[in-house]
Amino acid sequence: MIGFNNSWPLPTLRVKKGDRVNLYLTNTFDTANTTLHFHGLFQPGSSQMDGPPLVSQCPIPVGETFLYNFTVGNQAGSYWYHSHTSGQYGDGMRGVFIIEDDDFPYDYYEEVVLTLGEHYHQYSDDMMPAFLSRFNPTGAEPIIDNILFNETRNATWKVEPGKTYLLRIINTGRFVSQYLWLEDHNMTVVEVDGVYTEPKEASMLYITVAQRYAVLITTKNSTDQNYAFMNKVDDSMLDNVPKELQLNGTNYLVYNETLFEESKPKQNIVQDLDFLDDFYLVPLGGRKLYDDADYTITVDVQMDNLGNGVNYAFFNNISYTSPKVPTLHTVLSAGEAATNELIYGSNTNTFVLEENEVIDIVLNNFDTGTHPFHLHGHVFQLIARGPAREDTETPLNFNISDHAEFPQYPMMRDVVYVRPQSYFAIRFKADNPGVWFFHCHIEWHLDQGLAMVLVENPNAIINNSTQQLTENHIDICKKVGVSYQGNAAANTANYLDLSGENVQVKRLPTGFTAKGIIALVFSCVAAILGLATIAFYGMQDIDHVEERVAEDLDVDLDVEDNEDSVDQIIETGSSSSHNTTGKRSH
C-alpha cells in the first residue's frame, strides 16, 4: 500500500474551521508523478491547491516537494484527502480529513470514524493495461478482491451502554457502492458531505464512493448481547461475482467483551435492502431552492469504443483528454481570451461560468450502470433524480418542460449518484472563482475520460492575488516539464490556435475507408479465383488414382482382395499421418 512517512493507513488529519493548512508532499515514488486532493474543500482563492493534475496544477515529479497551502474557511464536517493521480488512491494513498466545529448542532458522547472501501490484490498500474485494452471491449472494470471496514475486515467497535455516538462514515473506495446497517440499531443522519441536515432516521445507508455521512447511534442500556455491524457490496455494479468474493462483511458492535470471546455474533441477513433515499434529506435550518438557472449544462453519459478498440467514457461524445497546460494556468496567462471556451481545448469538455450565475447540470445516463459524480469547489442542490431503467428498456432522459416539482428545500452535498439509464439534475451558484473538475468518482471511469471542467469567473481568478501561482508551483512545473502558460496546446502566441493539442483516439469509421474498399475488392477477386481454381481441377479425372495413392503410401495394392487392401490403406495411412512428419505434409 502507498503510505505516508513509513506508515499506513494514512493519518486522520483534524483541523478547526478557519485554520490555515500547510501540507508538504514529497514524492518519493520510484518513477511516478503524484498530486493530492482535499475532497470536498472549497479552496476559496486557492484553486491551485485543489489537486487534479493538468486541471489546477502541474504533477509533482519524483524527488520534489509541493506545498499545499490553503485556508479551510467556514466549512466543517467529514472530508477526506487522496491522490488525484490515476490509480494511487486505490493503492492506499487516501486518508480522513475532519474539520471540527465548536458549535456542532447535536449532542453526543464520543466521535468515531469509519471508512468503507475495497481492496485489489494487484497494483493499479498492473491492472490498467488489461482494462484499457481492445481485448476488454465492453469496458468491464476489474473485479474487487475484498471489501474493507476501517481498512480491515471483521473489525470490532467497543461501546458503552446508554450512550450516543457520532459516527463519521466515509467511502474511500475507488469503485463499488456499499450498503451499511447495524443489527437491531437505527442510525440518525445529521450530516452529508459536510452539510448538516435535519435529523433523519434510517435502518440502512447506501454509500457510493466518495460520499460521507455523519450519523448518531444511541446504544442500548443492556450489555447482555453483542451485535453484527454489516457492510455489503452493491453487486449490481459488478459484471460477474467470483465465487471467492465475500459480498457481505461482518463486523461487531461489542457491549460485552467476555461474551464476545465466547461467541461472536453471526452475520445479520436482511430480506430487503431498504436504505435511506438521500434525495429527501433537508439541510439543517432549510436552505431554499435557488432561483431558476441562468445557464443549463446538459451532458449525456455514454460508454463506447474508439478506433483502437478500447472502451472509453463520454460526456456528449467527448472523452476527457488532458490538455498540455493545466487549465487554471491557461486562465492565468490568457488575459482577455480567458472567457473564450475554445482556448481550453476541444477534448476537455470545458465550460466558462459567469459571476454568481445559477447553474443547472442535467445529466442523462445512457449507460446501464450506477455512477457517482463529484463536483469540486462546491456543494449543490439535488433537484431531480429519475428511477432506474432495466437493460431492455429505453433510457429515461430529464424533460426540462415536464418534470416533478423541485423540492422547496433540496438536499445538498458534493457527490450524487445517477441510476442506470436514468438522470439527475443539480443546481449551484457560481460564487467561488476557480477551475473545478466534475467527474465520475469511480476511478476506472475517470481513467476512461468521464469528466468535464468548469472555469468559474475567469476574470476574478486573474485579478485575485491569492490565485496567482506560487514560486513553488512554477518550479514544480519546470521540473516536471509542463508549461505553466499557454492554451490547451501550450501555444502562447495565439490562444485560438490549438494545433498539436491532445485529442482522443479517432472514432471507428461509420463506412468503408478507401483502404477498406481496396482490401474488400482484392479479397473478393482472390476468393473468386480460388473458387474457380478448385472447380477447374476438381472436375478433371485423375488416371489410375488408386495406384497413385497406394504408391504414395508405400502399400501393395491387390485389387482382387479389395476389403483387406482398403483396411490396410486406412490403417497405414492413419499411422503415417500421426507418426511420420514427411508423410503427413505430403
C-alpha positions in Angstrom: 0.0 0.0 0.0 1.1 3.6 -0.6 1.8 5.1 2.8 3.0 8.4 4.3 6.2 8.6 6.4 6.6 4.8 6.5 3.1 4.1 7.8 -0.3 3.0 6.6 -3.2 3.6 6.8 -2.7 7.3 6.4 -3.3 9.6 9.4 -6.6 11.2 10.1 -6.0 14.9 9.9 -8.0 17.2 12.1 -8.4 21.0 11.8 -10.7 23.7 13.0 -13.0 26.0 11.0 -10.9 28.9 9.6 -7.5 27.1 10.1 -4.6 27.6 7.8 -3.2 24.3 6.5 0.4 23.7 5.3 1.0 20.2 4.0 4.3 19.5 2.4 4.0 16.5 0.0 7.3 15.0 -1.0 7.2 12.5 -3.9 9.4 9.5 -3.1 7.9 7.1 -5.7 10.5 5.4 -8.0 9.1 6.8 -11.2 5.5 8.1 -10.8 4.3 11.6 -10.6 1.7 12.5 -8.0 -0.8 15.1 -6.6 -3.1 15.4 -3.6 -6.8 16.5 -3.5 -8.6 17.5 -0.3 -12.0 16.1 -1.2 -15.0 18.4 -0.5 -13.0 21.5 0.4 -14.0 24.6 -1.5 -10.5 26.1 -1.7 -11.7 29.7 -1.9 -9.0 31.8 -3.6 -6.7 28.8 -3.7 -7.8 26.8 -6.7 -4.2 25.8 -7.5 -4.3 23.7 -4.3 -7.2 21.6 -5.4 -5.1 18.7 -6.8 -6.3 17.3 -10.2 -3.2 17.2 -12.4 -3.4 19.3 -15.6 -6.6 20.8 -14.3 -5.4 23.0 -11.4 -1.8 22.1 -11.0 1.3 20.5 -12.6 2.1 16.9 -11.5 4.7 16.6 -8.8 7.7 14.8 -10.2 9.9 12.2 -8.3 12.1 13.8 -5.7 10.2 17.1 -5.5 8.1 18.7 -2.7 4.9 20.6 -3.3 3.4 22.8 -0.6 -0.4 22.6 -0.3 -1.1 25.9 1.4 -4.7 27.0 2.0 -7.3 28.2 4.5 -10.2 25.9 5.4 -12.8 28.7 5.5 -16.2 28.3 7.1 -16.6 24.6 6.3 -17.0 21.9 8.9 -17.7 18.2 8.9 -16.5 14.9 7.3 -14.0 15.1 4.5 -11.0 13.1 3.2 -7.8 13.5 1.2 -6.5 11.3 -1.6 -4.2 11.3 -4.6 -5.8 12.6 -7.8 -3.2 10.8 -9.9 -4.5 7.7 -11.6 -4.6 4.5 -9.5 -2.8 5.9 -6.5 -5.7 6.3 -4.0 -6.9 2.8 -4.9 -3.4 1.6 -3.9 -3.7 3.2 -0.5 -3.0 6.9 -0.8 -6.1 8.1 1.0 -7.0 9.4 4.5 -9.7 11.1 6.6 -9.8 14.9 7.0 -12.1 16.2 9.7 -13.0 19.9 10.2 -14.1 20.2 13.8 -16.9 22.6 14.7 -17.1 24.0 18.2 -20.7 24.8 17.6 -21.7 21.3 16.3 -25.5 21.3 16.5 -26.1 17.9 18.0 -25.0 16.3 21.3 -23.0 13.1 21.5 -20.7 11.3 23.9 -17.9 10.3 21.6 -16.9 10.6 17.9 -15.8 7.5 15.9 -14.5 7.4 12.3 -15.5 4.6 9.9 -14.1 4.2 6.4 -15.5 1.9 3.8 -13.6 0.7 0.8 -12.4 -2.2 -1.3 -9.1 -3.9 -2.0 -7.4 -5.3 -5.0 -4.5 -7.8 -4.7 -2.8 -6.2 -7.7 -1.4 -2.7 -8.1 -3.5 -0.4 -10.3 -0.6 0.0 -12.8 -0.6 -3.8 -13.3 -4.4 -3.9 -13.9 -4.7 -0.9 -16.2 -3.2 -2.4 -19.4 -5.8 -5.2 -19.4 -8.6 -2.7 -18.5 -7.9 -0.1 -21.2 -7.4 -2.7 -23.9 -9.1 -3.8 -27.1 -9.3 -7.2 -25.5 -11.8 -5.7 -23.0 -14.2 -4.2 -25.5 -17.1 -3.9 -23.0 -15.0 -1.8 -20.6 -15.6 -4.3 -17.7 -14.0 -3.0 -14.6 -11.5 -5.2 -12.7 -13.5 -7.1 -10.0 -12.6 -6.3 -6.4 -10.9 -8.9 -4.2 -12.3 -7.7 -0.9 -14.4 -5.1 0.8 -12.9 -3.2 3.7 -14.2 -1.8 7.0 -11.8 0.7 8.5 -9.1 -0.6 6.1 -9.5 -4.1 7.6 -12.1 -6.9 8.0 -14.0 -8.4 10.9 -13.5 -5.2 12.9 -14.8 -4.6 16.4 -16.2 -1.4 17.9 -16.4 -1.4 21.7 -19.2 0.7 23.1 -20.7 1.7 26.4 -24.4 1.2 27.1 -26.8 4.1 27.0 -24.5 6.5 25.1 -24.9 8.5 21.9 -22.1 8.2 19.4 -21.3 10.4 16.4 -20.2 8.0 13.7 -18.5 9.6 10.6 -18.8 7.3 7.7 -16.6 7.8 4.5 -16.5 5.6 1.5 -12.8 6.0 0.4 -13.1 3.2 -2.3 -12.5 3.6 -6.0 -15.3 1.5 -7.4 -18.3 0.0 -5.6 -21.1 1.5 -3.5 -21.8 -0.3 -0.2 -24.8 -0.9 2.0 -24.3 -0.4 5.7 -26.6 -1.5 8.6 -26.3 -2.3 12.3 -28.2 -5.3 13.7 -31.2 -4.1 15.8 -30.0 -0.5 15.9 -31.1 2.6 13.9 -28.9 5.5 12.7 -29.9 9.2 12.6 -28.4 11.1 9.8 -27.2 14.6 10.8 -24.6 15.4 8.0 -23.9 14.5 4.4 -20.7 15.7 2.6 -20.1 18.5 5.1 -23.7 19.7 5.1 -25.6 19.5 8.4 -29.1 18.0 7.9 -32.4 17.9 9.8 -32.3 14.6 11.7 -33.4 11.6 9.6 -33.7 8.1 11.0 -32.5 5.2 8.9 -32.1 1.5 9.3 -29.7 1.2 6.3 -27.5 3.5 4.3 -26.4 3.3 0.7 -23.0 5.0 0.3 -21.3 5.5 -3.0 -17.5 6.0 -3.3 -16.5 9.5 -2.1 -19.8 10.1 -0.2 -19.8 10.9 3.6 -22.4 10.5 6.2 -22.4 11.5 9.9 -24.9 9.6 12.0 -25.9 9.4 15.6 -26.2 6.0 17.2 -27.6 5.5 20.7 -26.6 2.3 22.3 -28.9 0.0 24.3 -28.9 0.0 28.1 -28.3 -3.7 28.4 -24.9 -5.4 27.9 -26.3 -9.0 27.6 -25.8 -9.1 23.8 -23.3 -8.1 21.1 -24.4 -7.2 17.5 -23.3 -7.6 13.9 -22.3 -4.4 12.0 -22.7 -5.2 8.3 -21.4 -3.8 5.1 -22.3 -5.2 1.7 -21.2 -4.7 -1.9 -23.7 -3.4 -4.4 -23.0 -6.4 -6.6 -25.2 -4.9 -9.4 -22.1 -2.9 -10.2 -20.0 -6.0 -10.9 -20.0 -7.7 -14.3 -19.5 -11.0 -12.6 -19.2 -12.2 -9.0 -16.3 -14.6 -8.4 -17.2 -17.4 -6.0 -14.4 -16.4 -3.7 -15.6 -12.8 -3.3 -17.5 -12.3 0.0 -20.2 -9.8 -0.7 -21.0 -9.3 3.0 -18.6 -8.0 5.6 -19.4 -8.9 9.2 -18.1 -6.6 11.9 -19.0 -6.3 15.5 -20.6 -3.9 17.9 -19.3 -5.1 21.3 -21.1 -4.4 24.5 -19.7 -7.4 26.4 -16.2 -8.4 25.8 -16.4 -11.6 27.8 -19.4 -12.7 25.9 -17.7 -11.8 22.6 -14.7 -14.0 23.4 -17.1 -16.9 23.9 -19.2 -16.4 20.8 -19.1 -13.8 18.1 -22.4 -12.6 16.6 -23.4 -14.2 13.3 -23.8 -12.2 10.2 -27.1 -10.3 10.1 -29.1 -11.2 6.9 -31.9 -8.8 5.9 -34.7 -9.7 3.5 -34.8 -6.3 1.7 -32.2 -3.6 1.0 -34.4 -0.9 2.4 -32.0 2.0 2.5 -32.4 5.8 3.0 -33.0 7.8 -0.2 -30.8 10.8 0.3 -33.0 12.8 -2.1 -35.3 13.6 0.8 -32.8 14.8 3.3 -33.2 18.5 4.2 -30.3 20.8 5.1 -30.4 22.0 8.7 -32.4 25.2 9.0 -33.7 24.8 5.5 -31.9 26.3 2.5 -34.4 27.2 -0.1 -34.2 26.2 -3.7 -32.1 28.6 -5.7 -33.7 30.8 -8.3 -34.2 29.4 -11.8 -31.0 28.6 -13.7 -29.2 31.3 -15.7 -27.3 28.6 -17.5 -28.0 24.9 -18.0 -25.3 22.4 -19.0 -26.8 19.2 -20.3 -24.5 16.2 -20.6 -25.2 12.7 -21.9 -23.1 9.8 -20.4 -22.1 7.0 -22.8 -19.5 4.3 -22.9 -18.3 3.3 -26.4 -15.3 2.0 -28.3 -12.9 4.2 -30.3 -10.8 3.3 -33.3 -8.2 1.5 -31.2 -10.9 -0.9 -29.9 -10.6 0.4 -26.3 -13.8 1.2 -24.4 -14.0 4.9 -23.3 -16.4 7.1 -21.4 -18.0 10.2 -22.8 -19.8 13.4 -21.9 -21.6 14.5 -25.1 -19.4 12.3 -27.3 -16.2 13.8 -25.8 -13.9 11.6 -23.7 -11.9 14.0 -21.5 -8.3 14.2 -22.6 -5.8 16.2 -20.5 -4.5 19.5 -22.1 -0.8 20.2 -22.4 -1.1 23.1 -19.9 -3.2 22.9 -16.7 -6.5 24.7 -17.3 -6.0 27.1 -14.4 -2.7 28.1 -15.8 -4.3 28.8 -19.1 -6.8 31.1 -17.4 -4.0 33.0 -15.6 -2.0 33.5 -18.8 -4.7 34.1 -21.3 -5.8 37.7 -20.4 -8.9 38.8 -22.3 -9.1 35.4 -24.1 -9.8 33.6 -20.8 -13.5 33.9 -21.2 -13.4 32.0 -24.5 -14.1 28.3 -24.0 -12.2 27.4 -27.2 -8.8 28.1 -25.7 -9.2 25.3 -23.2 -9.2 22.6 -25.8 -11.6 20.6 -27.9 -11.3 17.5 -25.8 -11.6 18.8 -22.3 -15.4 19.5 -22.0 -14.7 22.9 -20.6 -17.5 25.4 -19.8 -17.0 29.0 -18.7 -19.4 30.3 -16.0 -20.1 33.9 -15.2 -20.0 35.5 -11.8 -22.8 34.4 -9.4 -24.8 32.7 -12.1 -27.2 29.9 -11.0 -26.1 26.8 -12.9 -28.0 23.6 -13.6 -26.2 20.5 -14.6 -28.6 18.0 -16.2 -27.0 14.5 -16.6 -28.6 11.8 -18.7 -27.1 8.4 -18.2 -27.3 6.2 -21.3 -25.2 3.6 -19.5 -26.6 0.6 -17.7 -24.6 1.2 -14.5 -24.8 3.4 -11.4 -22.3 6.4 -11.4 -21.4 8.7 -8.5 -20.5 12.2 -9.7 -18.4 14.7 -7.7 -18.2 18.5 -8.2 -15.1 20.2 -6.9 -15.3 23.6 -5.2 -19.0 23.4 -4.3 -21.9 21.7 -2.8 -25.0 21.6 -5.0 -28.7 21.1 -4.6 -30.1 17.8 -5.9 -33.3 18.9 -7.6 -34.3 15.8 -9.6 -33.3 12.2 -9.9 -35.1 9.6 -12.1 -35.8 5.9 -11.4 -33.6 3.2 -12.7 -34.4 1.6 -16.1 -33.8 -2.1 -16.9 -31.2 -3.0 -19.6 -34.1 -3.9 -22.0 -35.8 -0.5 -21.6 -35.3 2.8 -23.3 -33.2 5.2 -21.2 -35.2 7.8 -19.3 -34.0 11.4 -20.0 -34.8 14.5 -18.0 -37.6 16.6 -19.5 -37.0 20.2 -18.7 -40.5 21.2 -19.6 -42.3 18.2 -17.9 -40.9 17.1 -14.6 -41.9 16.6 -11.0 -41.9 19.7 -8.9 -38.5 20.6 -7.5 -38.1 20.3 -3.7 -38.6 23.5 -1.7 -35.5 22.6 0.4 -33.4 20.3 -1.7 -30.7 18.0 -0.3 -27.2 19.5 -0.6 -23.9 17.6 -1.0 -20.9 17.3 -3.3 -21.3 13.6 -4.6 -24.5 12.2 -6.0 -25.3 9.1 -7.9 -27.3 8.6 -11.1 -29.3 5.4 -11.5 -28.9 3.1 -14.6 -30.3 4.6 -17.8 -31.8 7.5 -15.9 -30.9 11.1 -15.0 -30.3 13.7 -12.3 -30.4 17.5 -12.2 -28.3 19.5 -9.8 -28.2 23.3 -9.1 -25.5 25.5 -7.6 -24.3 29.1 -7.5 -21.1 30.2 -9.4 -19.8 32.1 -6.3 -16.4 30.5 -6.0 -14.0 31.7 -8.7 -11.7 28.9 -9.8 -11.2 25.9 -12.1 -13.3 23.0 -10.9 -13.4 19.4 -12.0 -16.7 17.5 -12.4 -16.3 13.8 -12.8 -17.4 10.3 -12.1 -15.7 9.2 -8.9 -15.4 5.6 -10.0 -11.7 5.8 -10.8 -11.9 3.4 -13.6 -14.4 5.6 -15.3 -12.3 8.8 -14.8 -9.4 6.9 -16.4 -11.8 6.3 -19.3 -12.5 10.0 -19.7 -15.8 10.7 -17.8 -15.0 14.3 -16.7 -15.5 17.9 -17.6 -14.1 21.2 -16.4 -15.8 24.4 -15.1 -13.9 27.6 -15.4 -15.7 29.9 -13.0 -15.5 33.6 -13.3 -12.1 33.7 -15.1 -11.6 37.5 -14.7 -11.9 37.2 -10.9 -9.3 34.5 -11.0 -6.9 36.6 -13.0 -7.4 39.7 -10.7 -7.1 37.9 -7.4 -3.6 37.9 -6.0 -4.1 34.7 -4.0 -4.9 32.8 -7.2 -1.5 33.6 -8.8 0.8 30.6 -9.0 3.3 30.3 -6.1 7.0 30.1 -6.9 7.0 26.5 -5.6 4.2 25.7 -8.1 6.1 27.3 -11.0 9.3 25.4 -10.0 7.4 22.1 -10.0 6.1 22.8 -13.5 9.5 23.5 -14.8 11.0 20.4 -13.2 8.2 18.1 -14.5 8.4 19.6 -18.0 4.9 21.0 -18.2 4.3 24.5 -19.4 2.6 26.9 -17.0 1.5 29.3 -19.7 -0.4 29.0 -23.0 -3.7 27.5 -24.3 -4.5 23.7 -24.2 -1.9 23.1 -26.9 0.8 25.2 -25.0 0.5 27.9 -27.6 1.3 31.4 -26.1 1.4 33.3 -29.4 -2.2 32.7 -30.5 -4.6 31.3 -27.8 -7.1 30.3 -30.5 -4.6 28.1 -32.3 -5.0 24.6 -30.9 -2.6 22.9 -33.3 -0.9 20.0 -31.6 -3.4 19.7 -28.7 -4.0 16.4 -27.1 -7.1 14.7 -28.5 -9.0 11.5 -28.0 -8.4 8.5 -30.3 -10.3 8.7 -33.6 -13.6 7.0 -33.8 -14.3 3.9 -35.8 -15.3 4.9 -39.3 -19.1 4.6 -40.0 -18.5 3.2 -43.5 -15.7 1.7 -45.6 -12.5 3.7 -45.8 -10.5 3.8 -49.1 -8.1 1.2 -47.8 -11.1 -0.9 -46.7 -12.7 -0.8 -50.1 -9.4 -1.8 -51.8 -8.9 -4.6 -49.4 -12.5 -5.8 -49.9 -12.1 -5.7 -53.7 -8.9 -7.7 -53.7 -10.4 -10.2 -51.2 -13.4 -10.8 -53.4 -11.2 -11.2 -56.5 -8.9 -13.7 -54.7 -12.0 -15.6 -53.5 -13.4 -15.9 -57.0 -10.1 -17.0 -58.4 -9.7 -19.6 -55.7 -13.2 -21.0 -56.2 -12.6 -21.1 -60.0 -9.3 -23.0 -59.5 -10.9 -25.5 -57.2 -13.8 -26.1 -59.6 -11.5 -26.4 -62.6 -9.2 -29.0 -61.1 -12.0 -30.7 -59.2 -13.8 -31.6 -62.3 -10.8 -33.3 -64.0 -10.3 -37.1 -64.0 -7.1 -38.4 -62.5 -5.8 -41.5 -64.2 -5.1 -44.6 -62.0 -5.9 -42.7 -58.8 -5.9 -45.9 -56.6 -2.4 -47.0 -57.8 -1.1 -43.4 -57.2 -2.4 -43.3 -53.6 -1.1 -46.8 -52.9 2.3 -45.9 -54.2 2.3 -42.7 -52.3 1.6 -44.6 -49.1 4.1 -47.4 -49.9 1.4 -50.0 -49.9 1.0 -53.1 -52.2 -2.5 -52.9 -53.7 -4.2 -56.2 -54.6 -7.3 -55.2 -56.5 -8.7 -58.7 -56.2 -8.6 -58.5 -52.4 -10.5 -55.2 -52.1 -11.7 -55.5 -48.5 -8.3 -56.4 -47.0 -6.4 -53.8 -49.1 -8.7 -51.0 -48.1 -8.3 -51.9 -44.5 -4.6 -51.8 -44.9 -4.6 -48.5 -46.6 -6.7 -46.9 -43.9 -4.7 -48.3 -41.1 -1.3 -47.5 -42.6 -2.5 -44.0 -43.6 -3.6 -43.3 -40.0 -0.3 -44.5 -38.6 1.7 -42.5 -41.1 -0.2 -39.3 -40.5 0.4 -39.4 -36.8 3.9 -40.6 -36.6 5.8 -39.6 -39.8 6.1 -35.9 -40.4 7.1 -36.3 -44.0 4.1 -38.5 -44.9 1.8 -36.0 -43.1 3.0 -33.0 -45.0 2.9 -34.9 -48.3 
